[in-house]
Structure formats: structure tokens, C-alpha cells
């Protein structure tokens, strides 16, 4: 479970990296695509981490 949470956290960081990626000449036309993919990665994996945390909280009670 701990490894899975760490993997999801790293995926969130990868999403932030996609959003803040510098514009390179041959990828300049795809910056909006990278922003959308990065934002989706951040949202999806954040919700998954929240779900895992809530699930772990209620199974411990």
C-alpha cells in the first residue's frame, strides 16, 4: 500500500512537471496538450490518493 501511494505521489509530481515544462521549439505547438494532460494527471491521482487515505482511515476504525 505504501509503494502504491508513493507511485501516485510521483505521478502527481510528473503532472506538475508537464504543466511547468519549458517550451521547446519542436514541441511548441503541443504545449496546451501537455497542460491538459498534466492537469488531468494531477486531478486523477490526487483523487485516488484521497480515496486510498479515506479507505485506510475507515478500515482502521
C-alpha positions in Angstrom: 0.0 0.0 0.0 2.8 2.4 0.8 4.6 1.8 -2.5 1.3 2.4 -4.3 0.8 5.7 -2.5 4.4 6.7 -3.3 3.8 5.9 -7.0 0.6 8.0 -7.1 2.5 10.9 -5.5 5.3 10.7 -8.1 2.6 10.7 -10.8 1.2 13.9 -9.3 4.7 15.4 -9.5 5.0 14.3 -13.1 1.8 16.2 -13.8 3.3 19.3 -12.3 6.4 18.8 -14.4 4.3 18.5 -17.6 2.5 21.8 -16.7 5.7 23.7 -16.0 7.7 22.2 -18.8 9.7 24.8 -20.8 8.6 25.4 -24.4 11.0 23.7 -26.8 10.9 24.7 -30.4 9.6 21.4 -31.9 7.1 20.9 -29.1 5.8 24.5 -29.1 2.5 23.5 -30.8 1.8 20.9 -28.2 2.1 23.0 -25.0 -1.7 23.2 -24.5 -1.9 19.4 -24.8 0.8 19.0 -22.2 -1.1 21.4 -19.9 -4.3 19.4 -20.2 -2.6 16.0 -19.7 -0.6 17.4 -16.7 -3.8 18.8 -15.1 -5.7 15.6 -15.6 -2.8 13.6 -14.1 -2.8 15.8 -11.1 -6.5 15.6 -10.6 -6.9 11.9 -11.1 -4.0 10.8 -8.9 -4.9 13.3 -6.2 -8.4 11.9 -6.0 -7.0 8.4 -6.0 -4.7 9.3 -3.1 -7.6 10.9 -1.2 -9.7 7.7 -1.8 -6.9 5.5 -0.6 -6.5 7.6 2.5 -10.2 7.7 3.4 -10.4 3.9 2.7 -7.4 3.3 5.0 -8.9 5.6 7.7 -12.2 3.8 7.8 -10.8 0.3 7.7 -8.6 1.1 10.7 -11.5 2.1 12.8 
